[in-house]
């Protein structure tokens, strides 16, 4: 909570590498906001809560928590098999198997599962950047 991308990481990244912070932020936003407004066979669905739960769960796995987020949503929106998949891909990608891929969201389209992968990989990248940039900030002060 005391070091966020929006408040700290973005500006430090731009100071260190001009325009890179903007490019990374746009990349994060594109993936975070990507939606067809569908879930399985249901159309016209607002998936923002689900996307936020996935993003925040990945950050939580890496020890980053936000005071303004209700983590009860994670348990409500992310089934157990999806959590296992997210944790495996984010922390132990070499252990990812087709079996754990097929065990979550069995009735969902592959494009929706690919979007989960995009979300979790970008959230993982942002978490790693936050740790690195925070260390740089501490070194500089």
N, C-alpha and C positions, 0 to 999 in steps of 0.2 A: 504494500500500500504506500510505503514512503518513497518509492521510486517507480514511476509509471512511464510508459512509452510516450503518452500524450504530453505529460508535464515535464519530463526530464530527458528521456532517451532520444526522442526526435530532435530536440534542439542541440544536444551534445553531438549527435551523429552529423548534423548539418555543420556544426563548427569544425569537426574533425575532417569530414569529407563533404564539401559543399555539394548540394543537390542529392546526395545519397539518402539522406533522411527523408526527403520528399518522395523519392522513388520507392523506398521501402514502405513508407506510409501508404502510398497509393496501392502498392502490391497487397498490403495487409487489408486495406479497405475493399479492394476488388473481391478478394476471396471471402472476406467476412460478409459482404453484402450480396454475394452471388446466390440467387435463388430463382427457381421456376415457379415458386408459390404452390408447390405440390408436395405431398407426402404420400408415398406409395400410389394408391389410386385416387386420392382425394386432391381436388384442384381448388385453387383460390385460398390456400392456407398461408397464414402468416407464420413463417418459420424463424422469425427473428429470435424468439426465446430459445428455441432449440439450438440455433447457431451460437448464441451467446453462452448457453450451457456447455456446449462442446469446447468453445474457446477457453472459458473460465476453468473447466475441468482440467484441460491440458496444463494451464498455468498452475492450478492447484497441485497437480502431480509433481511439478517442479518447485513447489514451495512458495508460489506467488499467490496471494489471496487479496481480495478487494473487500474493504469494509462495507461498500455500498451495494454489494451483491448478496442475494439470498441463496446460499448454497443448497438449500432445500430443493430448489428448482432442478439442480443437477440430479438428485435422486428421483425426482418426479419424472424428468424428461429423458434420462439416459438409462436404458435397461442395462442389466448386469453384464450381458455379453458384449454390449457396445463399450462399456467401461473397460472391460478386459481388453478388447481390441485396441481402444485408444491408448491405454497404458502400455500395451505390448509394442505398438508401432512407435509411440513417442519415446519409450525408454529402451526397448530391446528390439529394434527393427529386424535384426538378424533372426529373431525367433518368430517372426510373422509367418503364418502358414495360411494356405487356402482354407483350411478347416475353420480357423477362428474368423476368417473373412466371411465365410458362408454362414456362420452361426449367429451373426447379428443382423437384424432387419431382414429377415428371410423373404418378405414379400415386397421389398423395395427394389427399385431399379438400380442397375449398376451405376448409372450416372449420379444417383443420390449417394451411393457408397463412395464414389470417387470424390464427391464434394466433401464428405466427412474426412477423407484423407487429406484433401487440400487444406481444410480448416485446421486439422490437427498438426500438419507439418508447418504451416505458417505460424500458428500459435506457439509451436515449439521453437521455431526460429526467433520469434519475438521474445520469448522467455530467455533464451540463450543470450540474445543481444542485451536484454535488460541486466542480466548478471554481469556481462562484460563491461557495459557502459557504466554501471554503478561502481565497479572496481576502478575504472578509469577516473570517474568523478572523485572518488575517495583519494586516489593517488595525486590528483591535480590540486586538491585542497589541503 
